[in-house]
Amino acid sequence: MSKSGSINTKLSQSYISEMVKAIPPSGIRKFFDLLSSIEGVISLGVGEPDFVTPWHIREAAIYSLEKGYTMYTSNKGTPELRAELARHLDSRFGLTYHPDNEILITVGVSEGLDLTMRAILNPGDEVIMPDPCYVAYPASVSLAGGIPVRVPTTEENNFEITADDIEPRITQRTKAILLGYPSNPTGAVLSKEGLAQIAELAKRHNLLVISDEVYDRLVYGVEHTCLAALPGMRERTILLNGFSKSYAMTGWRIGYASSDKEIIGAMTKIHQYTMLCAPIMGQMAALEALKADDDEVDDMVRDYDRRRRLIVKGFRDIGLSCFEPRGAFYAFPAIKVTGMTSEEFAEKLLWEEKVAVVPGTAFGKCGEGYIRCCYATSLPDIEEALNRMGRFIEKHRKK
Ligand SMILES: Cc1ncc(COP(=O)(O)O)c(C=O)c1O
């Protein structure tokens, strides 16, 4: 770059806010920018379903276009989708939310997270969350002027956050606990008892709980517990969920938040100035997804489960200790037998064997010594990735 180019870069950097400068780029995207330049890579990287959205859902969106539904919707989302969501939450969890003012349709859970933090945080307020956790959690808190407080979780404790671990980290500034179970990146699921203890803690300290349940349908051999459905929790929970993972609809960008009307009102205020509304086509598709029976979701879950069992066994067979994930579509094997850091491991594996995984440290310090592998990819690709990784481990095992 020319001399003047670098001066311009410096100049432009000086315009960027300190808050944004302080946030690291997503450890996932940073790594995957490398991918496009390498041929023959098997990616266990980006966390999205390899299924195409079921046909009847796509068809509903096509019909909606044909009928000319191309305009804004109500800021809160279409009344039909909110009403259907209210029915869905009632029939699944016995939760009643008023579709007029207690449900907001968002642009994915991502927007729901951002709105939540901006609606509840004053500068310096603290939000407690597990480490490792989804990359957007600490960033969304920091961007809203809050302080993320991390609670270490370990493989020995099944990567479950507990009320006992949370309690000593509660201060005068603590506003909320942020949970995301089933977990990205570990696949951990919290038991009903564990959640109930966290719920009691939240009540005792008068805290909000933000519960990102975007993987709620993707559980294997265990039941998902909806936090808001526990006694006394509806009032103090902001439930975030969406269509991306369960219905293979990542590109449609539809999520929702449900909570008490004051909180949803505050979130709607921000949403109406920043986003206006979620895309109408996506909302039409989401309505169809909810109205249909669950057969296709169940088929996808069965399929993920097959791959989950294959990959976990595969890691153990090549000598990697691997916690048994019970939800989402990630495995989180330990790579400590190589003595490498997670970043070194992921980079070397990519260059030497052309398998892409995400270093555990992208999700927090406690991810050191682990890698995240998304198994929402074909069985033959998983098998080949395991072969390549087996070779890699043989070569790099600590002597
Ligand atoms: C835990 C978790 N929450 C939220 C999201 C984002 O979901 P959406 O596509 O609905 O914005 C992801 C995406 O990977 C995720 O893993």
The ligand as a Tripos MOL2 file, in Angstrom:
@<TRIPOS>MOLECULE
LIG
   16    16     1     0     0
SMALL
NO_CHARGES

@<TRIPOS>ATOM
      1 C1        -26.0040  -19.6810   20.6670 C.3       1 LIG1
      2 C2        -26.3630  -18.8880   19.4570 C.ar      1 LIG1
      3 N1        -27.2040  -17.8530   19.5800 N.ar      1 LIG1
      4 C3        -27.5510  -17.1100   18.5190 C.ar      1 LIG1
      5 C4        -27.0350  -17.3630   17.2620 C.ar      1 LIG1
      6 C5        -27.4620  -16.5050   16.1170 C.3       1 LIG1
      7 O1        -28.7130  -16.9190   15.6770 O.3       1 LIG1
      8 P1        -29.5380  -16.1580   14.5580 P.3       1 LIG1
      9 O2        -29.1870  -16.7790   13.2410 O.co2     1 LIG1
     10 O3        -30.9630  -16.4240   14.9320 O.co2     1 LIG1
     11 O4        -29.1780  -14.7230   14.6160 O.co2     1 LIG1
     12 C6        -26.1470  -18.4280   17.0870 C.ar      1 LIG1
     13 C7        -25.5520  -18.7120   15.7670 C.2       1 LIG1
     14 O5        -24.6370  -19.4680   15.6110 O.2       1 LIG1
     15 C8        -25.8100  -19.2100   18.2130 C.ar      1 LIG1
     16 O6        -24.9710  -20.2520   18.1050 O.3       1 LIG1
@<TRIPOS>BOND
     1     1     2 1
     2     2     3 ar
     3     2    15 ar
     4     3     4 ar
     5     4     5 ar
     6     5     6 1
     7     5    12 ar
     8     6     7 1
     9     7     8 1
    10     8     9 2
    11     8    10 1
    12     8    11 1
    13    12    13 1
    14    12    15 ar
    15    13    14 2
    16    15    16 1
@<TRIPOS>SUBSTRUCTURE
     1 LIG1         1 GROUP 0 **** ****
